[in-house]
Amino acid sequence: MGRNADAVAEGIAIAQSAARLSVKNSILVGTISLGEPFEPPRFIPVAREALISLAMEAEEAASLAHRQRKAAWGQYSQPDGTHDYRDRDVRNLRRRRRQYLRVAQELRRRADDPVALDGLVEAAREAAWSDVESNLERRLAVEGMRADADPDYEVMRPARMQALRLVDLERLASQHRHRLAAETAASDADGVEGS
């Protein structure tokens, strides 16, 4: 019984971690890439969808274990590979199916629990903030370093200058073109409305 409970708890923990990663990525895209404010209720459907998707994966795995168990029943020859199950594997496959179904059941329960969803969104927000914080710290350590404190300054200078020309200046030029196009479009729209 302990082994089953441990396997189910581990499956739930892995799925919860995957759901948190999915929600974290949505938060990062929405708030950083799209510049939208962080509003927890906006990410509840994302959290629910992630949990349900993972529950469906667990149910598919349970179905596969069931099919494998049926195929293994009565097979007594030597297996050809690691997933070539035989009659001696039937009991383990039955146990594995039940474990997958229990994981799926718990994930579906959490997908319907507002407190669990709020907790998942909060954990994802904390993970997103941690990513942003570590990226800023890393960038500040690199960009804030003085030339006299960097032993590789002279060696890396040509590469940094090339990156400045090819990446940073191109990005600034692109942003400038987009801003001008948006201002022109807004100006044209105002001119049409005024006529």
Number of C-alpha atoms within 10 A of each C-alpha: 6 7 8 14 12 12 16 21 16 13 19 22 13 13 22 19 15 15 24 26 20 17 28 26 16 19 27 21 13 16 14 13 10 10 10 12 11 14 11 13 11 13 23 20 14 20 28 24 17 22 28 21 18 22 25 17 15 24 21 16 18 24 15 14 21 19 13 20 23 17 15 18 15 12 16 11 9 9 11 8 7 6 8 13 22 19 15 14 15 21 12 12 21 16 15 20 24 18 23 24 21 22 25 28 18 17 25 19 14 19 23 14 13 12 11 16 22 16 15 26 27 17 17 25 23 14 19 19 15 12 14 14 12 11 12 12 13 12 12 11 11 11 9 10 12 10 11 9 8 11 9 10 14 11 9 11 12 11 11 12 12 11 13 13 12 11 12 13 12 13 13 11 12 12 12 12 12 12 12 12 12 12 12 12 12 12 12 12 11 11 10 9 8 7 5
